[in-house]
């Protein structure tokens, strides 16, 4: 069965590959979402939760701060690297970057 979210994103014919179960990989490396400094919550103190709303894995949380808009934070353990958050960012502040290994 197709979900409403898949239908609205035009994925009704796509298989449920990496975006639902595993991490995206490029060249053998696991990719994770990274939010850059051009995020409007950082620059303009604007409340924007588009990336968090688009994330099925709920990997983007928002850290509240006094006197300002909540700042987005990517939880690496939850991020699947699917890229659903990329096209919805009005500032283009989100990229996929290789996961940092410790």
C-alpha positions as CSV (number, residue, x, y, z in Angstrom):
1,X,0.0,0.0,0.0
2,X,1.2,3.5,-0.8
3,X,1.4,6.1,1.9
4,X,0.2,9.7,1.5
5,X,3.7,10.9,1.8
6,X,5.0,8.6,-0.9
7,X,2.2,9.7,-3.2
8,X,2.8,13.4,-2.7
9,X,6.6,12.9,-3.3
10,X,5.9,11.0,-6.5
11,X,7.3,7.8,-5.2
12,X,4.3,5.6,-5.7
13,X,6.1,3.5,-8.3
14,X,9.5,3.3,-6.5
15,X,10.7,0.4,-4.4
16,X,11.4,0.9,-0.7
17,X,15.2,0.6,-0.9
18,X,17.7,2.6,1.1
19,X,15.3,5.3,2.1
20,X,13.3,3.1,4.4
21,X,15.6,0.5,5.7
22,X,19.3,1.2,5.3
23,X,21.8,4.0,4.9
24,X,22.6,5.6,1.6
25,X,26.1,4.9,0.4
26,X,28.3,6.6,-2.1
27,X,31.6,5.0,-3.0
28,X,31.2,2.6,0.0
29,X,30.7,5.4,2.5
30,X,27.6,5.9,4.5
31,X,26.0,9.3,3.8
32,X,24.2,11.4,6.4
33,X,22.3,14.7,6.2
34,X,24.3,17.7,7.3
35,X,22.7,21.1,8.0
36,X,24.9,24.0,6.9
37,X,25.2,27.6,8.1
38,X,22.8,29.0,5.5
39,X,19.9,27.5,7.4
40,X,17.4,30.3,7.9
41,X,17.0,29.4,11.6
42,X,20.6,30.3,12.1
43,X,20.9,33.3,9.8
44,X,17.5,35.0,10.1
45,X,16.1,33.6,13.3
46,X,13.1,32.2,11.3
47,X,11.1,29.2,12.5
48,X,11.3,26.6,9.8
49,X,10.8,22.9,10.4
50,X,10.5,21.7,6.8
51,X,13.4,19.3,7.0
52,X,12.1,17.7,10.2
53,X,8.6,17.3,8.7
54,X,10.0,15.6,5.6
55,X,12.1,13.1,7.6
56,X,10.4,9.8,7.9
57,X,13.1,8.5,10.2
58,X,12.6,11.5,12.6
59,X,16.4,12.0,12.4
60,X,16.1,15.8,12.5
61,X,15.2,17.3,15.9
62,X,15.0,20.9,16.9
63,X,17.0,22.3,19.9
64,X,15.1,25.2,21.5
65,X,17.0,28.4,22.4
66,X,16.0,31.4,24.4
67,X,14.9,34.4,22.3
68,X,15.3,32.6,19.0
69,X,14.1,30.0,16.6
70,X,14.8,26.4,17.5
71,X,17.9,25.1,15.7
72,X,17.8,21.9,13.6
73,X,20.1,19.0,14.7
74,X,20.7,15.8,12.8
75,X,20.7,12.6,14.9
76,X,23.3,10.5,13.1
77,X,22.1,7.2,14.6
78,X,18.6,7.7,13.1
79,X,19.6,9.3,9.7
80,X,19.2,6.9,6.8
81,X,20.8,9.2,4.2
82,X,17.7,9.0,2.0
83,X,17.8,12.7,1.1
84,X,14.1,13.5,1.7
85,X,15.1,16.6,3.6
86,X,17.2,18.1,0.7
87,X,14.5,19.3,-1.7
88,X,12.2,20.8,1.0
89,X,14.9,23.1,2.5
90,X,14.0,26.7,1.4
91,X,17.6,27.8,1.9
92,X,19.3,24.8,0.3
93,X,21.3,24.4,3.6
94,X,21.1,20.6,3.7
95,X,23.6,18.3,2.0
96,X,24.5,14.7,2.2
97,X,28.0,14.1,3.6
98,X,30.0,11.0,4.5
99,X,29.5,9.8,8.0
100,X,32.3,10.6,10.4
101,X,33.9,7.5,11.8
102,X,35.3,7.5,15.3
